[in-house]
Amino acid sequence: MTRVAGKVVAITGAARGLGRSHAVRLAEEGADVIVLDVGDDAVRSDLDETARLVEKAGRRVVVKQADVRDRAALGQAVDEAVASLGRLDVVIPNAGINPIGPGRPVSAFADTIDVNLAGTINTVHAALPHLTEGGSIILMGSVAGLMPRYDGTGASGPGGAGYAFSKKMVAEYGDWLAVQLAPSGTRVNVVHPTNVPTKLIENDAYWKTFRPDLEKPTAADVEGIYKAIHGIPIAYLEAADVSHLIVYLASDESRYVTGQQLKIDAGLLGKLAAGYMPGMS
Ligand SMILES: NC(=O)c1ccc[n+]([C@@H]2O[C@H](COP(=O)([O-])OP(=O)(O)OC[C@H]3O[C@@H](n4cnc5c(N)ncnc54)[C@H](O)[C@@H]3O)[C@@H](O)[C@H]2O)c1
């Protein structure tokens, strides 16, 4: 269990969900971890739980609270954490929101772009002065960023449109950044997962988007739709499925892999490209 031994990794949105899963999996493979998330008390107790799991795996952890929209605060948090752990090899701008659903104000579009796109760029900029030669930047995209454009005119609303737009721009940003950083040996790749059952998608508004015909849909009501959209007939990935790919991209096993858009989508995008339309069997 030493695929990233000696490396230091910084992860935003590490209090729960995919960020926590990446932190723990990387620690199990020998990395020390800087875990960052927003600054409220509920998040603090979740961050402390992530930290406890990293330490349980035998690695060092530094906990920092900063909003990814606040470039100055984020920069200070990263500077302090790197000073404490001595180096930075990998950064994962993972924090994200998805305020999907109709009837929201247009500010949902702007807020989502601020967190998912500007927050990603702020995190990269905070990390760049510290990244070691041959470092790895792993951006969090989504299948939503590689699908045909949907603009929230339907059930997804302005927040859903902001989500798709931000992930498309993160994908594009990754392509351009990879070219800029290649001469220094620093790699940039974008990971595009399909559904993982985290709070991001396990909520009433998300379920309602898929089942507007029901007054109060639940996870059970959308499972059949989720299974139908994937080539491999599953409703969800597990968080660890994504974290395994993250470990590979963080490790030297992928030292010449850069500028890639890596889908982990159970065949969803291939099925769409082959002409599948939701509602078809
Ligand atoms: N869950 C999925 O199905 C899925 C699929 C594709 C991509 N993703 C991406 O994975 C990433 C993680 O999502 P998740 O599913 O774990 O969601 P989650 O809601 O469980 O976790 C998101 C984390 O980001 C943090 N965060 C939100 N706004 C922040 C801000 N302004 N500053 C700092 N931290 C902030 C939250 O506090 C939370 O801890 C996101 O970028 C998301 O778009 C998720």
The ligand as an SDF file (V2000), in Angstrom:
LIG
                    3D

 44 48  0  0  0  0  0  0  0  0999 V2000
  -21.8560   12.6390   -6.6420 N   0  0  0  0  0  0  0  0  0  0  0  0
  -21.8800   12.5730   -7.9690 C   0  0  0  0  0  0  0  0  0  0  0  0
  -22.7440   11.8870   -8.5680 O   0  0  0  0  0  0  0  0  0  0  0  0
  -20.8550   13.3160   -8.8010 C   0  0  0  0  0  0  0  0  0  0  0  0
  -20.7690   13.0130  -10.1770 C   0  0  0  0  0  0  0  0  0  0  0  0
  -19.8650   13.7110  -10.9550 C   0  0  0  0  0  0  0  0  0  0  0  0
  -19.0260   14.6680  -10.3800 C   0  0  0  0  0  0  0  0  0  0  0  0
  -19.1240   14.9340   -9.0390 N   0  0  0  0  0  0  0  0  0  0  0  0
  -18.2420   15.9690   -8.4980 C   0  0  0  0  0  0  0  0  0  0  0  0
  -17.5400   15.4760   -7.3800 O   0  0  0  0  0  0  0  0  0  0  0  0
  -17.2100   16.5620   -6.5060 C   0  0  0  0  0  0  0  0  0  0  0  0
  -17.5820   16.1870   -5.0800 C   0  0  0  0  0  0  0  0  0  0  0  0
  -18.9850   16.0370   -5.0100 O   0  0  0  0  0  0  0  0  0  0  0  0
  -19.7260   15.0680   -3.9660 P   0  0  0  0  0  0  0  0  0  0  0  0
  -20.6090   14.2150   -4.7530 O   0  0  0  0  0  0  0  0  0  0  0  0
  -18.7570   14.4720   -3.0240 O   0  0  0  0  0  0  0  0  0  0  0  0
  -20.6750   16.1590   -3.2370 O   0  0  0  0  0  0  0  0  0  0  0  0
  -20.9140   16.4960   -1.6920 P   0  0  0  0  0  0  0  0  0  0  0  0
  -22.0340   17.4900   -1.7300 O   0  0  0  0  0  0  0  0  0  0  0  0
  -21.0740   15.2790   -0.8800 O   0  0  0  0  0  0  0  0  0  0  0  0
  -19.5550   17.1980   -1.2620 O   0  0  0  0  0  0  0  0  0  0  0  0
  -19.1890   18.4600   -1.7520 C   0  0  0  0  0  0  0  0  0  0  0  0
  -18.2560   19.0980   -0.7410 C   0  0  0  0  0  0  0  0  0  0  0  0
  -17.8650   20.3890   -1.2630 O   0  0  0  0  0  0  0  0  0  0  0  0
  -17.9250   21.3170   -0.1970 C   0  0  0  0  0  0  0  0  0  0  0  0
  -18.1200   22.6730   -0.7060 N   0  0  0  0  0  0  0  0  0  0  0  0
  -19.2480   23.1640   -1.2960 C   0  0  0  0  0  0  0  0  0  0  0  0
  -19.0850   24.4790   -1.5570 N   0  0  0  0  0  0  0  0  0  0  0  0
  -17.8460   24.8050   -1.1190 C   0  0  0  0  0  0  0  0  0  0  0  0
  -17.1040   26.0150   -1.1080 C   0  0  0  0  0  0  0  0  0  0  0  0
  -17.6380   27.1660   -1.5860 N   0  0  0  0  0  0  0  0  0  0  0  0
  -15.8550   26.0190   -0.5940 N   0  0  0  0  0  0  0  0  0  0  0  0
  -15.3120   24.8640   -0.1080 C   0  0  0  0  0  0  0  0  0  0  0  0
  -15.9720   23.6780   -0.0850 N   0  0  0  0  0  0  0  0  0  0  0  0
  -17.2260   23.6630   -0.5850 C   0  0  0  0  0  0  0  0  0  0  0  0
  -19.1010   20.8410    0.6610 C   0  0  0  0  0  0  0  0  0  0  0  0
  -19.0780   21.3940    1.9790 O   0  0  0  0  0  0  0  0  0  0  0  0
  -18.9250   19.3380    0.6240 C   0  0  0  0  0  0  0  0  0  0  0  0
  -18.0970   18.8710    1.6610 O   0  0  0  0  0  0  0  0  0  0  0  0
  -17.9510   17.7880   -7.0560 C   0  0  0  0  0  0  0  0  0  0  0  0
  -17.0670   18.5760   -7.8190 O   0  0  0  0  0  0  0  0  0  0  0  0
  -19.0060   17.1720   -7.9550 C   0  0  0  0  0  0  0  0  0  0  0  0
  -19.4240   18.0390   -8.9890 O   0  0  0  0  0  0  0  0  0  0  0  0
  -20.0170   14.2660   -8.2380 C   0  0  0  0  0  0  0  0  0  0  0  0
  1  2  1  0
  2  3  2  0
  2  4  1  0
  4  5  1  0
  4 44  2  0
  5  6  2  0
  6  7  1  0
  7  8  2  0
  8  9  1  0
  8 44  1  0
  9 10  1  0
  9 42  1  0
 10 11  1  0
 11 12  1  0
 11 40  1  0
 12 13  1  0
 13 14  1  0
 14 15  2  0
 14 16  1  0
 14 17  1  0
 17 18  1  0
 18 19  2  0
 18 20  1  0
 18 21  1  0
 21 22  1  0
 22 23  1  0
 23 24  1  0
 23 38  1  0
 24 25  1  0
 25 26  1  0
 25 36  1  0
 26 27  1  0
 26 35  1  0
 27 28  2  0
 28 29  1  0
 29 30  1  0
 29 35  2  0
 30 31  1  0
 30 32  2  0
 32 33  1  0
 33 34  2  0
 34 35  1  0
 36 37  1  0
 36 38  1  0
 38 39  1  0
 40 41  1  0
 40 42  1  0
 42 43  1  0
M  CHG  2   8   1  16  -1
M  END
$$$$
